[in-house]
Amino acid sequence: MELVVTIIYYCLVGFVSVLLIYNLIKTTEWQKEVLYIIVLIPFLLRLFMLK
């Protein structure tokens, strides 16, 4: 059961990371780019199991 929850968690983190990267690429305002990068860092750390 724990493995299923872990897999769902990492799929969700990956999906949100992809959405953030997509929005980062599409935006043209540098303030929003900085905000997306700040929000994206913890998601990438969790996705790569570094934190």
QUIJOKA-V665227 format. One record per residue. N is the residue number from 1. RES is the residue in three letters. NEAR is the number of other C-alpha atoms within 8 Angstrom. Layout:
# QUIJOKA-V665227
((N,RES,NEAR) (N,RES,NEAR))
This chain:
# QUIJOKA-V665227
((1,MET,4) (2,GLU,5) (3,LEU,6) (4,VAL,7) (5,VAL,8) (6,THR,8) (7,ILE,8) (8,ILE,8) (9,TYR,8) (10,TYR,9) (11,CYS,8) (12,LEU,8) (13,VAL,11) (14,GLY,10) (15,PHE,8) (16,VAL,9) (17,SER,11) (18,VAL,8) (19,LEU,8) (20,LEU,10) (21,ILE,10) (22,TYR,8) (23,ASN,9) (24,LEU,11) (25,ILE,6) (26,LYS,6) (27,THR,9) (28,THR,6) (29,GLU,6) (30,TRP,7) (31,GLN,6) (32,LYS,10) (33,GLU,11) (34,VAL,8) (35,LEU,8) (36,TYR,12) (37,ILE,9) (38,ILE,8) (39,VAL,8) (40,LEU,11) (41,ILE,8) (42,PRO,8) (43,PHE,12) (44,LEU,9) (45,LEU,10) (46,ARG,10) (47,LEU,10) (48,PHE,6) (49,MET,6) (50,LEU,6) (51,LYS,4))
